[in-house]
Structures are given as C-alpha cells and as structure tokens.
Amino acid sequence: MRPRGVRLPVLRLLPALCLLLLTAGIAGSGTALADSPAATVTAGGEPVPVQRYPADHGPVLLWFPSEHGLQDEHRQQALALQARGVEVWLADPFTGHFLPEAASSFDDMPLATVPGLLDAAREETERPVFVLASDRAWPWLLTGLHQWQQANPGSEDLAGVLMLSPFLHTGADAAEPELQPIVHYSNLPVFILQPVQSPQFQHLGRVRAALAEAGSSVGVRLLPELRDRYFFRPDATAGERLAREALPGELLRGMDLLARTPSAREPRVPAADVDLAVRTPSGTDARLNPVEEQPDAPELIRPDLAGEEHDLRDYRGEVILINFWASWCPPCVHEMPSMQRLEDKLRDEGFRILAVNLGEPEDTIRAFIEDEVETEFTILLDPQQKSLEDWRALAFPTSYVIDREGRVRYALYGAIEWMEPGVVEQIRDLLEE
C-alpha cells in the first residue's frame, strides 16, 4: 500500500476557478435557456449547425464563435439582441466540420464556410448582414470575407463587421508583432470593441492603422477595466457582469455606426506572390505546470458509474490524467470535450483519463454525462469527497498528470483547452519516456 497523506504542491489559485467551499457545500444553479430551433446550412461542403433568433425588420447579425466555441452566454446574448429587434444567426462551424474547439482548427476550416453562411443569411432574410466574432477567429474570418468580396464585388449585402478584441497578429505578443497578411487587404467597414485589460489592446493602434490604410472605415470603442471573453468568463468581476448586460447595446451602437458607413467596396487584390493562407496563432503558450519534486501519486480507489472499482495502482505503465470536477462548475464543463478528444487521440499510445466527481449523487452525474457532454472517458464517484485529504483538490477543476511510473509530473488548478499543441506535446513527452 502506498502511504497515505502524500502532499501535492499547492499552486497559486486563480480567480477563474470555481472554488470548492468545503464547509458550505455550495452547488451551482443556472437558468434554462429558450434556445432557438437548430437548423443546418450547407457551407464549406458540410452542414453547419445554425441557431436562428428571428426578427422581422431589424438588422441581421451573423455571429461566429472564437476558439472557445459557442457558450450558453452567446445564446443569452442572442436572446437579448432578438428582444431588441436584431435577428441573430449563431453558427457552429466546429461541429459542422468535425473539428475541435481550438485555435488550430481555423487552419483546417474551409474558407468557403464564411461566404456560404453569409449568402444563406442574406438570401433568407433579404436584408444586409453584419458579421461578429472575437479573438483568434478573425484571421480565418477576414480571409473568408475577402473571398466573399471577390465573388460579390461592390455588393452592399455585407453591412460591416464587428470585431470583439480581434487577435490579428501572427504570434506571441510583442512590441512590434507582424500582422496577419489579410489585414492589409481588408477594406470592409469595421467596428472594434476592445477591452483595455487585454493583451490585444497594445496592438490596437497598429491593427487600426493597417485596416485604415487598406481602405477600411474603422470605428473603435474602448472598454475600460474589462478582460477578453468578459461576457462569458466564469470569474467575471462585478464590472464585467455589468458589461455583459450592456453588450447588446454596445453591438447595436456598432451596427448603427456601420449602417451609416458606405459598405459597397471593391475587393483589394493581392499580388501573385502574396500568401493569404490562414495560419491562426494557436495559443501554444498554454502549458501544464511541472511538479518539481515528482512525488508518488497518492492512493486513489473509487468506483465508476457501473459500480466497478478502479485503483490508480492498476494503471501503472500508462500516463493518467486525474481530473477532479463537478457538473455545476462551468470551467469543468467547458474543458470536458477537449479532454475526450485528447484521450481519443492518445489512447492507443497508453494515455487514459480518470475524472473524479466530487460531492454529487450518482443520478445527477449519470444524467449530466448522458445529456450534456456525452464523454466516454472513465468517471469515478466520490460523493463524500474522501479524495480531498490526499489530492488537495481545493478548486474545481483540478488536474494532475501521472507518468508511467506512478509519479505526479504535472498539475493544473483551473480549466484548459487540452488539445492545444503545447499541452499535447507535454503529454506525448511522458508517453515517450
């Protein structure tokens, strides 16, 4: 038997976590959303799911997700915009093209998806369409819009684009980053909503100048004291929660400004030697935290949903991700699909996931797995939270990576995109030892 009480390193807890309050037993609650019926639009050669929030006469907004995928808050914002007379189309090209919700997926996503969805929204509504997206979606989206312009020169069907904290340079943040080539060939009317507490704020001046030089009319609205993804951050501050409520009004003001700007533009044609291929910054800075002392993993013996007992020691010889989670924790839920994709990718090389649910009854967990995330990795039950004594899961989610010798090699307090190249590389290094 491995001695009990082996203490794992305590990392600095981030405010983005769902804190586990051991004495209070707090569970999350949520409000059910009245989702619009889902439909599909054939775009980029595949049926792309679209949730439509119709309105009779107002503007039409085609909303693309960032690398974080569609969140419940996108749907809440769509409902709020619909109540103000805006017709919203929420597109999910990740699902449509069977790609993970990751920045690198934009490089594999057909550019034809963009004009296909834009044309569908225009033809269905018979109104000009505004396009909205954020973060790392923009290199792919701008390139797709340029493709649409080439097929529709001088058209007024595209009323303008709304950029929420656009990530338009080619790599890591730096004082003078290289901008994506497409920026120099985009002349669409643009309105930028830029949180000031964002790494992209320092690049705003260069992005704005490059777009203007290419022929774009560029409006900017600075959002003081806000961070990226503020409208769906689980760790949102009081100010960010207020700004979340104000986002529909900000978007309406942006659309009003764009509607008063001439939208008919002849596309800029790059020289033959200009490469406009999409190379999305992948976020490879996402990494797990190495554990310096590499202690032996504490004991973990828990039953799964079928009642079969699992002992971590029986997994010796494999690389194991231990993940402590709860269904009421939004970051836990957000990272589960990418966890499943990671196990699918690396299972044959000896990688497995043991996800330990803390404090919830079996029927709640079973319903969540069957109805919400549909994961296939192993779920272990710990309704009395007995694992906490040894594993120090002081926040949700908490993850540890165990090597083939049973040693704790990486630790992470908080959610992550598990398919990011840097993370996959770290796991692969352990598999190759």
N, C-alpha and C positions, 0 to 999 in steps of 0.2 A: 504493500500500500504506500502510495506517495504521502509524505507528511502533510497534514492539513495546515492551513494558515500561512502558506507561502504568499507573501505580499507582492502585488504587482505595482509597477510605478504609477503614480498619480500624475497625469498630465494636467496642464492648466485648462480648466473648464471654460469653454467658450460660451458666450451668451446665446449662441444659436441653438443650444441644446434644449431638449425637453427635460428639465431637471427632475430627477426621481426623488420625491419627498417621502422619505421612509416613514416618517411619523404621521403624515397626513393622509396617505392613501388616496391622492388626488387622481381622478381619471378625467380624460378629456371629453368634451362634448362638441357636437357640431350641428349645423343646421342643414337639413336636406335641401338640395338644390332642385329647382324645377327645370331640368335640362330640356333644351330643345331636342326634338326628334333628330337622330343622327341620319345622315344621308351620305352618299359617296359621289365623288366627281372624278371621272377618269382624267388623270393628269400625270404626265411623265410616264405613261404606259401602264399605270396601275390605278385601281380605285382608291382614292384618297378620302378618308372619313372627314366629313364636314358637319359641324353642328351649326345650324342656322337659327338666328334670332330675328325674325322678320319684322319689318316696319314698312308702312305703306308709302310714305313720301319723303322721308328724310335721307340723309347721306348713307352710303353703304361702306362698311369697314371690313376689309379682308385682313384677318389677324393671323399671322404665322407665329408658332412657338419658337422660343430660343432653344439652346442646347438642353435646357431643363425640362422641355416638354410641356404639355398642357397641364395646368394645375386647376384645382377647384376654384381658385380665385379668378382665373381667366373667365370661367363661366359666370361667376358672380358679377364681374365687371361687365360681361356681355349683357347680362340681365339688366344691370343699371343703365347701360347705354341704350338698350332697347326701350326702357321706360322713358328715355328722353328723346325717342324718335329716331334713333340710329339703328339701321339694320346691320347686324354683325354676323360674319361668317368666320367661325373658328375652325381652322384647318389643322389636320394632324398628319403631316407628310411622313413622320417617323413610322407610324403604324402602317400607312399606305404602302410604304416601300420596304417594310420589314427591316427597319434599321433601329439600332438602339438610340435612346435619348442621350446623345453625346455630341460634342462639337465636331468630332471627326466624321460623323455621319453626313454632315453637309457636303463633304467632298465626294461622297458616293451618291448623293441625291440628284436625280435628273433635273437639269435646269428647266426642262420643259414643264415641270410641275408648276412653276410660277405663272407663266403665261396661260397654262391650261386652267388654273383656278381663277385667274383674273378674268379670262374670257367668259368662264361659266357664270361668275358673279355679275358681270356686265350684261350678258345675254338674258339671264334670269330676271334681273331687276330693272333692266333698261334705264339704269342711272349710272353716272360716273362712280368710280370706285376709288376709295382711299386704301392704302396698304400700311399696316402697322406691324412692327416686330421690334425685338430688342437684342442686345448683347451680340453673340457670335453668329447669329442668323444672317447678319447683314451682308457679308461678302457674297454668300450664295444668293441671297435675295436680290441684291443690286444687280448681280450678273444676270439673273433670270429676268429682271425687269428690263435690262438693256436688250436682252433677246426679244422680249415682247415689243419694245420700241422699234426694233429693226423690222419686225413683221407688221407694225402699225405706225408708220412714220406720220407725224403730225396729228395723231389722234388725241382727242380730248377725253377719252374714256377713262384714263388714269388721272384722277384728280390731284394726286400728290401722295407723298409718303411721310409717315410719322415714325421717327426713329427714337426709341427709348434707350438711352445710353448705348449707342452703337459702338461695337468693337471692330474698328476698321483699319487697324494697323496689322502688321504681318507676324508679330511675335510678342515676346516679353515686353512689358512696359519699360520704356527708356525715355530719355530726354528728347531724342530725335528719332523716333521709330519710322521705319519705312511704311508708307501707306499701301493698302491693297491697290493693285493696278486699276481695278474697276472704278475706284473713287475718281480717277482723272478722266473718266469717260461717262460719268453720270451727270445728266443735266436736268433731272426732274425737279419739280418743286418739292422742297424738303422742310419739315419742321422737326427740330430736335428737342426732346425733353431730356435734360441732362442732370441727374443727381450730382451734387457737388462732392459728396463723400464717396466718390467712385474713382477707381484708377483711370477711367476713361476721361474724366474731367480735365486732366493735364494735357490730353491730346485734342481737346475740343477745338482749339484755335486753328490747328493745322488741318483738321478734318473739314472745318467750315470753310477755310480759305481755299482748300483744294476743290471742294464741291462748287464753290462760287466761281473759281477760275474755269471750271469745266462748263459753266453755264447754268448751274442750279440757282434758283432763288432760295435762300436759306434763312429760316427763322429759328431762333433759339429761345428756349425757356429754361432758365436755371432753377433747380430745385434744391434750395439750401437745406443742410442738415439731413439729407436723405442718402441712403446707400443703394447700390444696384439691387434689383429684384425686390425693392421695398414693398411692393404691393402684394407679394406672396411669401415674404420671409417669415418663418416661424418665430424668429427672435425680434420681430418688428418692435421698434421703440414706440412710445406714445405718439410722437410726432409722425412716425411712419404710418401708424394706424390711421391717423387723421388724414394724411396724404393719400392713403389708399382710398378713403371715402371721396376724396376730391379728384381722383384720377379721371373719372368720366367727364367732369367739367374741363379738365386740362386738355383732354383729347378733343372735346367739342370746340374749344377755342383754337386748337391747332388746325382742325378741319375748316373752321370758318376762315382762318387766315389763308390757308391753301386755296380755298374756294375762290378767293379774291385775287389769286395769282394766275396768270395765263399758264395753262397746262400743256398746250399743244407745242411739242418740241420735236425737232428732227434729231434722230439719234446721232451721237458722235461716233464716228467710225475710226477704230484704232488702225494704226499702220500694220502691215502684214507681219512684222516681226514682234508685235506686242502680244504677250501671252496673258489672256484673261482667265486662265484656268483657276478654279476655286481651290484655294489652299487655306482652309479655315484654321486659325490658331486653335490648337487642340486642348489647351489647359493642361499640358504635361507637367506643370508645376504641382498638380495635385499628387500628393505623396502620403504614404503611411509613415507613422513616426517610429523609427527604430528603437528597440529596447536595448539599452547598453549592456546590462548585466545578463540578459538572456536566461532568466530563471526557468526551472522546470515548470510546466503548466500545473496549476492546482487541479485537484480532483474535480471531475465533472461526471456525474452519473444521474441521468434523468430519463424519464420515459418519453416516447413520441406520441403522436395522436392515435396510433394504433395500439398503444399500451406496451410496445416493445421497449425494453430498457437499453440505453446506449451509454457506454463507458468510454470516455475520451481515450483511455489507455489502449483500447482495442483498435484505435485508428493510427497507432504508431506505424510509421513508414509512409504516411500520407501528409500533405500540407493541409491544415484545417483552419478555416475561418470560423471563430466563435463570435457570434453576434447576439447581444442582449437587446431586446426590443419589446415594444408594446404597440398594440393596434391603434391606441389613441394618440400616438406621437407622430406628427406629420413628417419630420425628417426620417423616421424609421420607415414609414410607408413609402416615402419618395425614393429611398435607395434600394428597396427590395427588388424591383425589376432588373436593375443593373447587377445586383448580386446574383440573380438567377442566370443572367447572360454570362457572367463570369464563370459560374460553375459549369454551365453548358460548354463553354469554350475550353476549359482546362480539366474537366473531369477525367478524360482519358489519360491525362498526364499525372494523375494522382492528387487532384485537388477536390476537397469536399467542404460543405458548409453545414454547421450545426447552429441553428438560430434558436436561442433560448428565450421563450416568452416569460416575462416576469409578472406575476401577480394577477393574471386574468384566468377566468374559468375556461374549461375546455370547449364548451359550446360556443363561446364568443370567438375563440381563436379559430375554430373549425369554420364558422360562418365567414369570418374575415378572409381566410385563405381561399375558400371556395368562391366567394362572391366579389372580393375586392382585388386581390393581387394575383391569385392563381399561381403561386410558387410551387416548385417541385422539390426544392432542397429540404433537408430534414428539419422539422420543427420539434423542439423539445419543450416540455412543460415544467414550469417551476412556479406553481400558484402561490406557494408560501415564501418565495424569494430566498430560498436557502443558499443559492449560489452567491449571494451578495457578500457573505462573510469572507470568501476566498478570492473572488474575482474583482472586487471593487468596482462593480458596475454602478457608479454613482450618478450616471446620467444616461439618458436614452437618446440615441443608441450608443452603445459602447461595443467596440470590436477588438479582438485580438487575433493575430495570425500565429499559428503554431507550426513549427517546422517538423520534418520527418522524424527527428529525434525527440520530439515532445517538448521542445523549448519555446518559450514565448519570444518571438522575434520582432513583431510589430504590434503597436497599439494605436487605437484611434478613439477619441471621445467626440462623437458627432457623426453626421451623415457625410457621405462622399459619393461621387459617381465612380462605381467600381470598374467600369470599362475604360476609364481614362488610361492612355498609353503608359504613363508613369507608374500607375498602380499595377497594371497587368505585368509590367516589366519586373516590379519588385516581387510579385508572386512567382513569376517564372524563374527568377534567380534562385528562389528557395527550392522550386521543383527540380532544378538542375544541379543542386548540391549533392 
